[in-house]
Amino acid sequence: ESSVVEELSIHLEDHYRDLLARGVPEDEARRRALAELDDGDDLERRLRRVLPGPSLPVPPTTRARHWLAGVPGDLRYATRTLLRERGFTVVALLTLALGIGAVTAMFSLVHGLLLRQLPYPHGDRLATVVAPGMILPGNLEQWREGAPSLERLAGFNLSDGMLNEPRNVRRLLAMVVTDDLLPLLGAQPIRGRIWSPGEVGAGDARVMLISERLWTEVLLGEDPTSRTLTIDGIPHVILGVLPEEFHSLGYGVDAWVPLAQHRVPSLQGVARLRTDATAERAQAELSAVGERVEALPIAEEFGRLVRLQMQRDVFTGDSRPALLLLFAASGCVLLLACANLANLLLSRAAGRGRELAIRSALGAGRGALLRQLLVEHACLAIAGGVLGLLLAWSMLRVLVPLLPPGFVRLPAEAIRIDIVVLAATFAAAMLAMALAGLAPTFASMRSAAPMAVMARGTPARFTRRWRETLIAAETAIAVILLVGTALLVRTYLTLRPSSPGYETSDRVVARLHLPDDPVRNVELVRRLIRDIELASPGVRAAASYEVPLSGMIAAGRVHAVDGDPVEVPPGTRPPQLHVNSVSPEYIRVLGVTITRGRAIAETDSPGAEPIIVLNERAARQFWPELDDPVGRRLTVDLIGGARELVVVGVFGDIRTSGNSTSSRPQGLLSYEQAPWSRLRVIVHVPPGSSFDAGTLREAVERIDPTVPVGEITTLAAIASRAVATPRYQMAMMSGFGVLALLLAVIGCYGVLAYSVAQRTREFGVRMALGAAPRAIQNAVMGRAGLLVMVGLVVGGAGSMAIVGVIQSSFFGVIPVDPATSALVAIALLAISMVAAWLPARRAAAVDPVVALREE
């Protein structure tokens, strides 16, 4: 009754003011307004109280309060209506939840990895400083004084160490730090303390901080302070323990040691910019310093260049374009969901035109009707936001563990649903509901006119045009997503190392951590390979500095070719040669093809002439006019200085990088002539062999129990890990593409099915006048085909523009690929026509007698 009173009061107030505007006296206007009532004295008394006095105009604030006072009643009415129309409510909420869930999940990734505050004090001003040849420890003060834009500048370097404890022989990653680095990063020990600046010197007892992980695994949680650990044969006193959540610049550091007690050749810089400084100004100051201070000899090959990179960019690396691309794709899915929801609301608006028109005839003003529609849309937005949030939470539990290794150097704990994500979720839900409900609300207000009660038959032209526009828009968005998906799939198939130039199946790879003793390492490798092959018949083993696609390949500058110095034009980098130190069995175990000359042999010992085996690309680069470079000489700057090497063979190009389809200039050195401490053992294990990881560990322990065996994996796993990022991006984009296709097809089907249902009378009349069922079916499908074609054209143009902007995400494919676009268009058109065929068939099956009788 209160709702009726409210609507009638608004109607009578408008009528009363209209009479006053026409010059009717106040008392007569009041009498005429109340004369419209015939509901008894009680209702008349209640309405008299809400009618304003003739001399008291209603202020705007009172009108606003009066308008808002009806919200609770509309909320109750909307709840009852949505619960009664369960089919519409369920479909609308699921549609909205899909779009909100997708965009919320991706926003959580973007916010956690690209936008969230870094886990350091003033992390937004933290930057890494890298100089060619790095920063020399003795010149660190010069760097500080020469760059006033830097508030603080600290240095660090990473160092491998061997933990030599009873029952605990393992490799440690230690960070050698200046005294001010840990305070700069906000390190707070959970046990003990950090050494003070100047507290330790070269002659004092060695001290260290350890990670919580090392404390738990080695010391088993006992009191660590004043305990000692032996690293590389030197005792270190433990001063404190840093917590697991301390993020040491993205490195999995086990121990921190002071620079004053350890010699390192160079440092990386970590700086905090002043609040009024810019990265560009700091970069210019550091470049000027780099031209003055002493640099390492290796710096000559790069030129005196200094690079300052904000720490967030260091952490995100190449993942930023991929994350933004996926976030944009989720936004497209949300737009598709909005389009489908708009179609649902348009159908509902057409169906409830009689209801709204009757309410308008009874006196409901346009403001009251608009308020009712807005409250209903707000209820849908809130409920859809809650469901979308639950869906996003479920998606994150799947997506976060599947993030590729090294995708970002931030902890996974940064990706979570917090207050910012919650606010963004409900803002997106409200925005989506506003976009989806704009046209339906306008259509509902048009149908609320009293004469709309008599409207029947064919839907209004406004509604029909909106529906057809939505079909074209959905098709265009789906085209953009599907073209991007197809290009990412082709990128992954191009980068996937199915034929990298060597064999990956049945190859086991183990990392060894050797001491810094070249003579001992050469003998150890010889014995290890021999023992593995003797212990397991049919098994073949080899050793190398690194394996292809591992991302760790050494590079050296080429100084001379056949004794002639290499000329480097100004502004260009000198030629680089990626080198790998391998044992003689390497070529055979990996199945690499030797095209000319020979492979590395047992005779290439430390006392023999230094040799190198080049790949085809290096041979073409340095001797483009020769077919056979065997016997030629290269002078390469390696660790320990420049060396002249004789080319003894050429092997086929092999892939060494996971984000490139081309091979780099490569060379293989004899491990006995270049025995580096970093080492991988590669074992070819034929099917059926009993060789396993335990066999390998036992072989190493028999030879030298002090040598720890690190990660044991397979060459196939390393090759797969090299393309993990494009594979993850392809899988995510494919999911969005399939979802977009389903939403577009469902939207097309829904619009046409509703249109056919609304035009039943029209089709009945046309068939009664002689139209053939085939003509009706062709008309419906022809209209659908025209709308889909418009969407394909618009989507094709949009995809070319967008893909051209994000072409850095694609490797080995043409961003504007006519074949891919044509394939997507044909597939989408075919699926859309199948979806349109069902409503068209229903239209052709209309019985004209039944249709006219229903009308």
TAZIQUI-V665207 format. One record per residue. N is the residue number from 0. RES is the residue in three letters. SS is DSSP state (2 for helix, 1 for strand, 0 for the rest). Layout:
N;RES;SS + N;RES;SS
This chain:
0;GLU;0 + 1;SER;2 + 2;SER;2 + 3;VAL;2 + 4;VAL;2 + 5;GLU;2 + 6;GLU;2 + 7;LEU;2 + 8;SER;2 + 9;ILE;2 + 10;HIS;2 + 11;LEU;2 + 12;GLU;2 + 13;ASP;2 + 14;HIS;2 + 15;TYR;2 + 16;ARG;2 + 17;ASP;2 + 18;LEU;2 + 19;LEU;2 + 20;ALA;2 + 21;ARG;0 + 22;GLY;0 + 23;VAL;0 + 24;PRO;0 + 25;GLU;2 + 26;ASP;2 + 27;GLU;2 + 28;ALA;2 + 29;ARG;2 + 30;ARG;2 + 31;ARG;2 + 32;ALA;2 + 33;LEU;2 + 34;ALA;2 + 35;GLU;0 + 36;LEU;0 + 37;ASP;0 + 38;ASP;0 + 39;GLY;0 + 40;ASP;2 + 41;ASP;2 + 42;LEU;2 + 43;GLU;2 + 44;ARG;2 + 45;ARG;2 + 46;LEU;2 + 47;ARG;2 + 48;ARG;2 + 49;VAL;2 + 50;LEU;0 + 51;PRO;0 + 52;GLY;0 + 53;PRO;0 + 54;SER;0 + 55;LEU;0 + 56;PRO;0 + 57;VAL;0 + 58;PRO;0 + 59;PRO;2 + 60;THR;2 + 61;THR;2 + 62;ARG;2 + 63;ALA;2 + 64;ARG;2 + 65;HIS;2 + 66;TRP;2 + 67;LEU;2 + 68;ALA;2 + 69;GLY;0 + 70;VAL;2 + 71;PRO;2 + 72;GLY;2 + 73;ASP;2 + 74;LEU;2 + 75;ARG;2 + 76;TYR;2 + 77;ALA;2 + 78;THR;2 + 79;ARG;2 + 80;THR;2 + 81;LEU;2 + 82;LEU;2 + 83;ARG;2 + 84;GLU;0 + 85;ARG;2 + 86;GLY;2 + 87;PHE;2 + 88;THR;2 + 89;VAL;2 + 90;VAL;2 + 91;ALA;2 + 92;LEU;2 + 93;LEU;2 + 94;THR;2 + 95;LEU;2 + 96;ALA;2 + 97;LEU;2 + 98;GLY;2 + 99;ILE;2 + 100;GLY;2 + 101;ALA;2 + 102;VAL;2 + 103;THR;2 + 104;ALA;2 + 105;MET;2 + 106;PHE;2 + 107;SER;2 + 108;LEU;2 + 109;VAL;2 + 110;HIS;2 + 111;GLY;2 + 112;LEU;2 + 113;LEU;2 + 114;LEU;2 + 115;ARG;0 + 116;GLN;0 + 117;LEU;0 + 118;PRO;0 + 119;TYR;0 + 120;PRO;0 + 121;HIS;0 + 122;GLY;2 + 123;ASP;2 + 124;ARG;2 + 125;LEU;1 + 126;ALA;1 + 127;THR;1 + 128;VAL;1 + 129;VAL;1 + 130;ALA;1 + 131;PRO;0 + 132;GLY;0 + 133;MET;0 + 134;ILE;1 + 135;LEU;0 + 136;PRO;2 + 137;GLY;2 + 138;ASN;2 + 139;LEU;2 + 140;GLU;2 + 141;GLN;2 + 142;TRP;2 + 143;ARG;2 + 144;GLU;2 + 145;GLY;2 + 146;ALA;0 + 147;PRO;0 + 148;SER;0 + 149;LEU;1 + 150;GLU;1 + 151;ARG;1 + 152;LEU;1 + 153;ALA;1 + 154;GLY;1 + 155;PHE;1 + 156;ASN;1 + 157;LEU;1 + 158;SER;1 + 159;ASP;1 + 160;GLY;1 + 161;MET;1 + 162;LEU;1 + 163;ASN;1 + 164;GLU;1 + 165;PRO;0 + 166;ARG;0 + 167;ASN;1 + 168;VAL;1 + 169;ARG;1 + 170;ARG;1 + 171;LEU;1 + 172;LEU;1 + 173;ALA;1 + 174;MET;1 + 175;VAL;1 + 176;VAL;1 + 177;THR;0 + 178;ASP;0 + 179;ASP;0 + 180;LEU;2 + 181;LEU;2 + 182;PRO;2 + 183;LEU;2 + 184;LEU;0 + 185;GLY;0 + 186;ALA;0 + 187;GLN;0 + 188;PRO;1 + 189;ILE;1 + 190;ARG;1 + 191;GLY;1 + 192;ARG;0 + 193;ILE;0 + 194;TRP;0 + 195;SER;0 + 196;PRO;0 + 197;GLY;0 + 198;GLU;0 + 199;VAL;0 + 200;GLY;0 + 201;ALA;0 + 202;GLY;0 + 203;ASP;0 + 204;ALA;0 + 205;ARG;0 + 206;VAL;1 + 207;MET;1 + 208;LEU;1 + 209;ILE;1 + 210;SER;1 + 211;GLU;2 + 212;ARG;2 + 213;LEU;2 + 214;TRP;2 + 215;THR;2 + 216;GLU;2 + 217;VAL;2 + 218;LEU;0 + 219;LEU;0 + 220;GLY;0 + 221;GLU;0 + 222;ASP;0 + 223;PRO;0 + 224;THR;0 + 225;SER;0 + 226;ARG;0 + 227;THR;1 + 228;LEU;1 + 229;THR;1 + 230;ILE;1 + 231;ASP;0 + 232;GLY;0 + 233;ILE;1 + 234;PRO;1 + 235;HIS;1 + 236;VAL;1 + 237;ILE;1 + 238;LEU;1 + 239;GLY;1 + 240;VAL;1 + 241;LEU;1 + 242;PRO;0 + 243;GLU;0 + 244;GLU;0 + 245;PHE;0 + 246;HIS;0 + 247;SER;0 + 248;LEU;0 + 249;GLY;0 + 250;TYR;0 + 251;GLY;0 + 252;VAL;0 + 253;ASP;0 + 254;ALA;1 + 255;TRP;1 + 256;VAL;1 + 257;PRO;1 + 258;LEU;2 + 259;ALA;2 + 260;GLN;2 + 261;HIS;0 + 262;ARG;0 + 263;VAL;0 + 264;PRO;0 + 265;SER;0 + 266;LEU;1 + 267;GLN;1 + 268;GLY;1 + 269;VAL;1 + 270;ALA;1 + 271;ARG;1 + 272;LEU;1 + 273;ARG;0 + 274;THR;0 + 275;ASP;0 + 276;ALA;0 + 277;THR;0 + 278;ALA;2 + 279;GLU;2 + 280;ARG;2 + 281;ALA;2 + 282;GLN;2 + 283;ALA;2 + 284;GLU;2 + 285;LEU;2 + 286;SER;2 + 287;ALA;2 + 288;VAL;2 + 289;GLY;2 + 290;GLU;0 + 291;ARG;0 + 292;VAL;0 + 293;GLU;0 + 294;ALA;0 + 295;LEU;0 + 296;PRO;2 + 297;ILE;2 + 298;ALA;2 + 299;GLU;2 + 300;GLU;2 + 301;PHE;0 + 302;GLY;0 + 303;ARG;0 + 304;LEU;0 + 305;VAL;1 + 306;ARG;1 + 307;LEU;1 + 308;GLN;1 + 309;MET;1 + 310;GLN;2 + 311;ARG;2 + 312;ASP;2 + 313;VAL;2 + 314;PHE;2 + 315;THR;2 + 316;GLY;0 + 317;ASP;0 + 318;SER;2 + 319;ARG;2 + 320;PRO;2 + 321;ALA;2 + 322;LEU;2 + 323;LEU;2 + 324;LEU;2 + 325;LEU;2 + 326;PHE;2 + 327;ALA;2 + 328;ALA;2 + 329;SER;2 + 330;GLY;2 + 331;CYS;2 + 332;VAL;2 + 333;LEU;2 + 334;LEU;2 + 335;LEU;2 + 336;ALA;2 + 337;CYS;2 + 338;ALA;2 + 339;ASN;2 + 340;LEU;2 + 341;ALA;2 + 342;ASN;2 + 343;LEU;2 + 344;LEU;2 + 345;LEU;2 + 346;SER;2 + 347;ARG;2 + 348;ALA;2 + 349;ALA;2 + 350;GLY;2 + 351;ARG;0 + 352;GLY;2 + 353;ARG;2 + 354;GLU;2 + 355;LEU;2 + 356;ALA;2 + 357;ILE;2 + 358;ARG;2 + 359;SER;2 + 360;ALA;2 + 361;LEU;0 + 362;GLY;0 + 363;ALA;0 + 364;GLY;0 + 365;ARG;2 + 366;GLY;2 + 367;ALA;2 + 368;LEU;2 + 369;LEU;2 + 370;ARG;2 + 371;GLN;2 + 372;LEU;2 + 373;LEU;2 + 374;VAL;2 + 375;GLU;2 + 376;HIS;2 + 377;ALA;2 + 378;CYS;2 + 379;LEU;2 + 380;ALA;2 + 381;ILE;2 + 382;ALA;2 + 383;GLY;2 + 384;GLY;2 + 385;VAL;2 + 386;LEU;2 + 387;GLY;2 + 388;LEU;2 + 389;LEU;2 + 390;LEU;2 + 391;ALA;2 + 392;TRP;2 + 393;SER;2 + 394;MET;2 + 395;LEU;2 + 396;ARG;2 + 397;VAL;2 + 398;LEU;2 + 399;VAL;0 + 400;PRO;0 + 401;LEU;0 + 402;LEU;0 + 403;PRO;0 + 404;PRO;0 + 405;GLY;0 + 406;PHE;0 + 407;VAL;0 + 408;ARG;0 + 409;LEU;0 + 410;PRO;0 + 411;ALA;2 + 412;GLU;2 + 413;ALA;2 + 414;ILE;0 + 415;ARG;0 + 416;ILE;0 + 417;ASP;0 + 418;ILE;2 + 419;VAL;2 + 420;VAL;2 + 421;LEU;2 + 422;ALA;2 + 423;ALA;2 + 424;THR;2 + 425;PHE;2 + 426;ALA;2 + 427;ALA;2 + 428;ALA;2 + 429;MET;2 + 430;LEU;2 + 431;ALA;2 + 432;MET;2 + 433;ALA;2 + 434;LEU;2 + 435;ALA;2 + 436;GLY;2 + 437;LEU;2 + 438;ALA;2 + 439;PRO;2 + 440;THR;2 + 441;PHE;2 + 442;ALA;2 + 443;SER;2 + 444;MET;2 + 445;ARG;2 + 446;SER;2 + 447;ALA;0 + 448;ALA;0 + 449;PRO;2 + 450;MET;2 + 451;ALA;2 + 452;VAL;2 + 453;MET;2 + 454;ALA;0 + 455;ARG;0 + 456;GLY;0 + 457;THR;0 + 458;PRO;0 + 459;ALA;0 + 460;ARG;2 + 461;PHE;2 + 462;THR;2 + 463;ARG;2 + 464;ARG;2 + 465;TRP;2 + 466;ARG;2 + 467;GLU;2 + 468;THR;2 + 469;LEU;2 + 470;ILE;2 + 471;ALA;2 + 472;ALA;2 + 473;GLU;2 + 474;THR;2 + 475;ALA;2 + 476;ILE;2 + 477;ALA;2 + 478;VAL;2 + 479;ILE;2 + 480;LEU;2 + 481;LEU;2 + 482;VAL;2 + 483;GLY;2 + 484;THR;2 + 485;ALA;2 + 486;LEU;2 + 487;LEU;2 + 488;VAL;2 + 489;ARG;2 + 490;THR;2 + 491;TYR;2 + 492;LEU;2 + 493;THR;2 + 494;LEU;2 + 495;ARG;0 + 496;PRO;0 + 497;SER;0 + 498;SER;0 + 499;PRO;0 + 500;GLY;0 + 501;TYR;0 + 502;GLU;0 + 503;THR;0 + 504;SER;0 + 505;ASP;0 + 506;ARG;1 + 507;VAL;1 + 508;VAL;1 + 509;ALA;1 + 510;ARG;1 + 511;LEU;1 + 512;HIS;1 + 513;LEU;0 + 514;PRO;0 + 515;ASP;0 + 516;ASP;0 + 517;PRO;2 + 518;VAL;2 + 519;ARG;2 + 520;ASN;2 + 521;VAL;2 + 522;GLU;2 + 523;LEU;2 + 524;VAL;2 + 525;ARG;2 + 526;ARG;2 + 527;LEU;2 + 528;ILE;2 + 529;ARG;2 + 530;ASP;2 + 531;ILE;2 + 532;GLU;2 + 533;LEU;2 + 534;ALA;2 + 535;SER;0 + 536;PRO;0 + 537;GLY;0 + 538;VAL;0 + 539;ARG;1 + 540;ALA;1 + 541;ALA;1 + 542;ALA;1 + 543;SER;1 + 544;TYR;0 + 545;GLU;0 + 546;VAL;0 + 547;PRO;0 + 548;LEU;0 + 549;SER;0 + 550;GLY;0 + 551;MET;0 + 552;ILE;0 + 553;ALA;1 + 554;ALA;1 + 555;GLY;1 + 556;ARG;1 + 557;VAL;1 + 558;HIS;1 + 559;ALA;1 + 560;VAL;1 + 561;ASP;0 + 562;GLY;0 + 563;ASP;1 + 564;PRO;1 + 565;VAL;0 + 566;GLU;0 + 567;VAL;0 + 568;PRO;0 + 569;PRO;0 + 570;GLY;0 + 571;THR;0 + 572;ARG;0 + 573;PRO;0 + 574;PRO;0 + 575;GLN;1 + 576;LEU;1 + 577;HIS;1 + 578;VAL;1 + 579;ASN;1 + 580;SER;1 + 581;VAL;1 + 582;SER;0 + 583;PRO;0 + 584;GLU;0 + 585;TYR;2 + 586;ILE;2 + 587;ARG;2 + 588;VAL;2 + 589;LEU;2 + 590;GLY;0 + 591;VAL;0 + 592;THR;0 + 593;ILE;1 + 594;THR;1 + 595;ARG;1 + 596;GLY;1 + 597;ARG;0 + 598;ALA;0 + 599;ILE;0 + 600;ALA;0 + 601;GLU;0 + 602;THR;0 + 603;ASP;0 + 604;SER;0 + 605;PRO;0 + 606;GLY;0 + 607;ALA;0 + 608;GLU;0 + 609;PRO;0 + 610;ILE;1 + 611;ILE;1 + 612;VAL;1 + 613;LEU;1 + 614;ASN;1 + 615;GLU;2 + 616;ARG;2 + 617;ALA;2 + 618;ALA;2 + 619;ARG;2 + 620;GLN;2 + 621;PHE;2 + 622;TRP;0 + 623;PRO;0 + 624;GLU;0 + 625;LEU;0 + 626;ASP;0 + 627;ASP;0 + 628;PRO;0 + 629;VAL;0 + 630;GLY;0 + 631;ARG;0 + 632;ARG;1 + 633;LEU;1 + 634;THR;1 + 635;VAL;1 + 636;ASP;1 + 637;LEU;1 + 638;ILE;0 + 639;GLY;0 + 640;GLY;1 + 641;ALA;1 + 642;ARG;1 + 643;GLU;1 + 644;LEU;1 + 645;VAL;1 + 646;VAL;1 + 647;VAL;1 + 648;GLY;1 + 649;VAL;1 + 650;PHE;1 + 651;GLY;0 + 652;ASP;0 + 653;ILE;0 + 654;ARG;0 + 655;THR;0 + 656;SER;0 + 657;GLY;0 + 658;ASN;0 + 659;SER;0 + 660;THR;0 + 661;SER;0 + 662;SER;0 + 663;ARG;0 + 664;PRO;0 + 665;GLN;1 + 666;GLY;1 + 667;LEU;1 + 668;LEU;1 + 669;SER;1 + 670;TYR;0 + 671;GLU;0 + 672;GLN;0 + 673;ALA;0 + 674;PRO;0 + 675;TRP;0 + 676;SER;0 + 677;ARG;1 + 678;LEU;1 + 679;ARG;1 + 680;VAL;1 + 681;ILE;1 + 682;VAL;1 + 683;HIS;1 + 684;VAL;0 + 685;PRO;0 + 686;PRO;0 + 687;GLY;0 + 688;SER;0 + 689;SER;0 + 690;PHE;0 + 691;ASP;0 + 692;ALA;2 + 693;GLY;2 + 694;THR;2 + 695;LEU;2 + 696;ARG;2 + 697;GLU;2 + 698;ALA;2 + 699;VAL;2 + 700;GLU;2 + 701;ARG;2 + 702;ILE;2 + 703;ASP;0 + 704;PRO;0 + 705;THR;0 + 706;VAL;0 + 707;PRO;0 + 708;VAL;1 + 709;GLY;1 + 710;GLU;1 + 711;ILE;1 + 712;THR;1 + 713;THR;1 + 714;LEU;2 + 715;ALA;2 + 716;ALA;2 + 717;ILE;2 + 718;ALA;2 + 719;SER;2 + 720;ARG;2 + 721;ALA;2 + 722;VAL;0 + 723;ALA;2 + 724;THR;2 + 725;PRO;2 + 726;ARG;2 + 727;TYR;2 + 728;GLN;2 + 729;MET;2 + 730;ALA;2 + 731;MET;2 + 732;MET;2 + 733;SER;2 + 734;GLY;2 + 735;PHE;2 + 736;GLY;2 + 737;VAL;2 + 738;LEU;2 + 739;ALA;2 + 740;LEU;2 + 741;LEU;2 + 742;LEU;2 + 743;ALA;2 + 744;VAL;2 + 745;ILE;2 + 746;GLY;2 + 747;CYS;2 + 748;TYR;2 + 749;GLY;2 + 750;VAL;2 + 751;LEU;2 + 752;ALA;2 + 753;TYR;2 + 754;SER;2 + 755;VAL;2 + 756;ALA;2 + 757;GLN;2 + 758;ARG;0 + 759;THR;2 + 760;ARG;2 + 761;GLU;2 + 762;PHE;2 + 763;GLY;2 + 764;VAL;2 + 765;ARG;2 + 766;MET;2 + 767;ALA;2 + 768;LEU;0 + 769;GLY;0 + 770;ALA;0 + 771;ALA;0 + 772;PRO;2 + 773;ARG;2 + 774;ALA;2 + 775;ILE;2 + 776;GLN;2 + 777;ASN;2 + 778;ALA;2 + 779;VAL;2 + 780;MET;2 + 781;GLY;2 + 782;ARG;2 + 783;ALA;2 + 784;GLY;2 + 785;LEU;2 + 786;LEU;2 + 787;VAL;2 + 788;MET;2 + 789;VAL;2 + 790;GLY;2 + 791;LEU;2 + 792;VAL;2 + 793;VAL;2 + 794;GLY;2 + 795;GLY;2 + 796;ALA;2 + 797;GLY;2 + 798;SER;2 + 799;MET;2 + 800;ALA;2 + 801;ILE;2 + 802;VAL;2 + 803;GLY;2 + 804;VAL;2 + 805;ILE;0 + 806;GLN;2 + 807;SER;2 + 808;SER;2 + 809;PHE;0 + 810;PHE;0 + 811;GLY;0 + 812;VAL;0 + 813;ILE;0 + 814;PRO;0 + 815;VAL;0 + 816;ASP;0 + 817;PRO;2 + 818;ALA;2 + 819;THR;2 + 820;SER;2 + 821;ALA;2 + 822;LEU;2 + 823;VAL;2 + 824;ALA;2 + 825;ILE;2 + 826;ALA;2 + 827;LEU;2 + 828;LEU;2 + 829;ALA;2 + 830;ILE;2 + 831;SER;2 + 832;MET;2 + 833;VAL;2 + 834;ALA;2 + 835;ALA;2 + 836;TRP;2 + 837;LEU;2 + 838;PRO;2 + 839;ALA;2 + 840;ARG;2 + 841;ARG;2 + 842;ALA;2 + 843;ALA;2 + 844;ALA;0 + 845;VAL;0 + 846;ASP;0 + 847;PRO;2 + 848;VAL;2 + 849;VAL;2 + 850;ALA;2 + 851;LEU;2 + 852;ARG;2 + 853;GLU;2 + 854;GLU;0
